[in-house]
């Protein structure tokens, strides 16, 4: 008698995979001002940290369209955890031993960004390949663990800094490195299925010829930009632009943002059968644009923090929602489709935070100006969702 496969183990590994990605994406931004004060790095240079992080992910996303299926999901996803762990370890070591500390930071970022990029490409198709009902809800729930991971990183780091001081951040980097190291063993032992049988997935040229796929690409660019900008700059924004302490800034800025984003994904995961995905995303896109304007234009610290936090609620379902629509429209898209979607999201996440740093520096370090410029992404996202919703309604009428 064959032993029944336990796909709950697969979900657990995928949950921790996104937690690992959250550590990679959120730990360094908590140290932006610390890097500036300790190593004398300007805000414009610090803006290169998220650029390098997302650009590396982008390159990995593109490369994964070629090698992921050939090498196999399991080998790639186990490697993602090991490389992520190595990058976090190097973050604590390299800045102190290389002649230019900033270069040591960037080298470390490249390593854990490679792991993060592989997680981004592989976890969604791994979940999609599992025999679960209500894939939309499961996908949203799995992606919510990126948010809960972010909350854990921010809260855990804040408590650690309060107890041991910000100067002990290198020890914490070693501690966070244990999470992906442990999860590598989870991915070694859990069942992993192929998304599409050999020879049945669409070729890249076929995939690129599907019009709705390009709509999803634009949507992912804007979703990635809207999410990453607030994630990367919320801590520094609440500290410098709103005049609060680092502890309050970390808890009230990126932490609340992650909580609301997680709640958005979790609630949609539980109630996805009751809502139209496209209309829900349209509502969230409108709210996202409003939140950016509120954070950047408000003179009140409370309203500014409210804009940062509620932005998480707005962008929550954008990324997993786009993946779900793409899976429905292109069921034979295969790994290449997920890789291109991840690439698009990372492209937006690369460009927008860099824009914020650049325009803020031009405005004398005023991060509000940078966030105001970045509002263009949720606005474009909203208009595209209006177009997508109208197109869907026209098809329904026919």
Secondary structure, 3 states (H helix, E strand, C coil): CCCCCCHHHHHHHHHHHHHHHHHHHHCHHHHHHHHHHHHCCCHHHHHHHHHHHHHHHHHHHHHHHHHHHHHCHHHHHHHHHHHHHHHHHHHHHHHHHCCCHHHHHHHHHHHHHHHHHHHHHHHHHHHHHCCCCCHHHHHHHHHHHHHHHHHHHHHHHHHHHHHHCHHHHHHHHHHHHHHHHHHHHHHHHCCCCCCCCCCCCCCHHHHHCCHHHHHHHHHHHHHHHHHHHHHHHHHHHHHHHCCCCHHHHHHHHHHHHHHHHHHHHHHHHHHHHHCCHHHHHHHHHHHHHHHHHHHHHCCCHHHHHHHHHHHHHHHCCHHHHHHHHHHHHCCCCHHHHHHHHHHHHHHHHHHHHHHHHHHHHHCCCCHHHHHHHHHHHHHHHHHHHHHHHHHHHHHHHC
